[in-house]
């Protein structure tokens, strides 16, 4: 049973397709278009080694004619298919870009709402005051005291509002990614 | 940057957040375009884009419906919006103290101008109410009033010199009484002006007084009555006896009986 599976052409064909697809997804997610393109090319070339599966992928005419003859007969169809593929790819890339930017914005809004919660503002004010007490540099100490007072006042007013005084604290938080 | 912060401990995903630039992510975009079938499957399985698409469509539809409501109800909202209260009356600005801003009035009376036209002394007008009278009158004595404050920029020189008026054609905003100026010095100013100068104010200071409220003047002797109009009826209801006004005894107009024609 196992030997039949391992010796069947279909098994290795679909194994090739799955492994190559995994590699393509990996290379696309890691922003490596060259490796993804090479993997895609090897997948197309690898189909040539599985003649029994040509009908499965729509290339059954290759059994009756040579590849150059098939290419000459289906040149325009092939070019149109490549053009449609790239056109759909550009549209998909645009939509994927919109999706990426929207995800980043959603992450930002979620973190901002959590940071502007009154409890977080109070803890931030306490932490900043602690930083100020242990800071030897007078300028930095004054800045931390100012920020601490701004966070305390914003928490007393109910939070959930990025006031003018809170903006420098929030900017420092976003720039450094630290949890004040 | 907060001391003791380790960037490796950033847990929010906001570290170094900047606006995404397509140029910086060109390789990513090309990979998406080349291998879109695989990326499509992966995105649907992992990122669930349908949620974002649904939210986006929902917001667009909501904003479109809201715009329709605004367009239809704009005039109704204008009817139901109360007018803002009138601005408060202008309050008099406090005058600077004598020690802070020295107020000097320098009066330069040029007798030469008056002597240049001794044959027409009657043509010299005593007051200069308007610019036109200055321009058309005989050569008037050169009068220069300068109000100098602590700020040199704030000094306002004014003159009614004829030559200057002809050059600049600047209107004279403050009429100057010329009759008392040529032969009088600063000690001969009127008493009220001297009193104002002693108090620290200027002679042209604006004294504000609240407006007198307008008294209600009735247009007739009949008392006002409220008439309630029924919806859909064109003729107002007859007033009751209790609401019928009593005739004043001394009103000659009401005593006249004019029959209906």
Interface residues (C-beta under 8 A of the other chain):
Chain A: X21 X24 X25 X27 X28 X29 X31 X32 X33 X36 X37 X40 X85 X86 X88 X89 X90 X92 X93 X95 X96 X97 X99 X100 X101 X102 X103 X104 X107 X108 X111 X131 X135 X172 X173 X174 X175 X176 X177 X178 X179 X180
Chain B: X1 X2 X3 X5 X7 X9 X10 X11 X12 X13 X14 X15 X16 X17 X20 X22 X25 X27 X28 X29 X30 X31 X32 X33 X34 X35 X36 X38 X39 X40 X41 X42 X43 X47 X49 X52 X56
